[in-house]
Amino acid sequence: MKVRRGTTVRFTVTSDAADEFHLHGYDRTLDLRPGRPAVLELTADKPGVFEAELHRSKARVLELQVG
């Protein structure tokens, strides 16, 4: 996902198992409960490439590119 610096970004994450969504670089997390959407909204004010993953399963969810 590519966005311009200063853009408001909103992630809605739903998992089939309890886990933690973590956006590296911004150090933001969401506690995930099975079948319940969780929302993370932030201003993408740091330039760079940032990975989001699920901590327990170690699954890579997305890559946020801010420029």
C-alpha positions as CSV (number, residue, x, y, z in Angstrom):
1,M,0.0,0.0,0.0
2,K,1.5,3.4,-1.1
3,V,0.4,6.7,0.5
4,R,1.6,10.2,0.5
5,R,3.1,11.6,3.7
6,G,0.4,13.2,5.9
7,T,-2.4,10.9,4.7
8,T,-4.8,9.5,7.2
9,V,-4.7,5.7,6.9
10,R,-7.3,3.3,8.4
11,F,-6.8,-0.4,8.7
12,T,-9.7,-2.7,9.6
13,V,-8.4,-6.1,10.6
14,T,-10.4,-9.3,11.2
15,S,-8.8,-12.6,12.3
16,D,-10.1,-16.1,12.8
17,A,-7.9,-16.5,15.9
18,A,-6.7,-14.4,18.8
19,D,-3.6,-12.5,17.8
20,E,-1.9,-9.1,17.8
21,F,-1.6,-6.9,14.7
22,H,1.6,-4.8,14.8
23,L,2.6,-2.0,12.4
24,H,6.4,-1.6,12.7
25,G,8.0,1.8,12.6
26,Y,4.8,3.4,13.9
27,D,4.8,0.9,16.8
28,R,1.0,0.6,16.8
29,T,-0.8,-2.5,17.8
30,L,-4.3,-4.0,17.7
31,D,-5.5,-6.8,19.9
32,L,-7.4,-9.2,17.7
33,R,-10.3,-11.4,18.8
34,P,-11.7,-14.1,16.6
35,G,-14.3,-12.7,14.1
36,R,-14.3,-9.2,15.6
37,P,-13.0,-6.4,13.4
38,A,-10.4,-4.1,15.0
39,V,-9.6,-0.6,13.6
40,L,-6.3,1.3,13.6
41,E,-6.3,4.8,12.2
42,L,-3.2,7.0,12.0
43,T,-1.6,9.8,10.1
44,A,1.2,8.5,7.9
45,D,3.7,11.2,8.9
46,K,6.9,9.1,8.8
47,P,8.4,8.4,5.4
48,G,9.7,5.0,4.6
49,V,8.5,1.4,4.2
50,F,6.8,-0.3,7.2
51,E,5.8,-3.9,7.6
52,A,2.7,-5.0,9.5
53,E,2.5,-8.5,10.9
54,L,0.5,-10.8,13.2
55,H,2.7,-11.5,16.2
56,R,1.5,-14.9,17.2
57,S,1.3,-16.5,13.8
58,K,4.2,-14.4,12.4
59,A,2.1,-13.8,9.2
60,R,3.1,-10.7,7.2
61,V,-0.1,-8.7,6.6
62,L,1.0,-5.8,4.5
63,E,3.7,-3.3,3.6
64,L,3.0,0.5,4.1
65,Q,5.0,2.8,1.8
66,V,4.9,6.4,2.9
67,G,6.5,9.0,0.6
